[in-house]
Amino acid sequence: MEDDVHKANLKAEKKTQEAHAELKEKTSLLATLKEKELQVDSLRRHLNQAKEDLHSKEQEVESAMRRG
C-alpha cells in the first residue's frame, strides 16, 4: 500500500515537472511572439513613413517639372 502511494506521488511529481516545463516553453514562445509582433509593427511604421516620403518627393519632382 505504501509502495503504491509512493509510486503515485512520484508519478504526480513527474507530471507536475512536465507541466511546468511545458508552461515555461509556452511562456518563452509567447514572449518571442510578442517581440516579433513589435518588430513587425516597427517595420510597418517605417514602411509607411518611407511611402509618405516617396509620395512627397514625387510631388516635388512633378511640381518642379511643371515649372520647367
Phi, psi and omega in degrees: 000311178298324179297320178295319179295317179298316178298317180297319178296317178297319179296316179295320179295319178296315179298320179297317178296319179296316179297320179296318179296318178295318179297318179298317179296315180295322178296319178296316179296321178296318178297318178297316179299315179297320178297316179294322178298319177296320178296318179296316178300318179297315179297321177298317179297317179297318180296315179298320179295319179297320177298316179297317179298317179297315179300318179297316179296319178300318179295321178297317180296315179300316180297317180295322181292324179293323180288335171090000000 
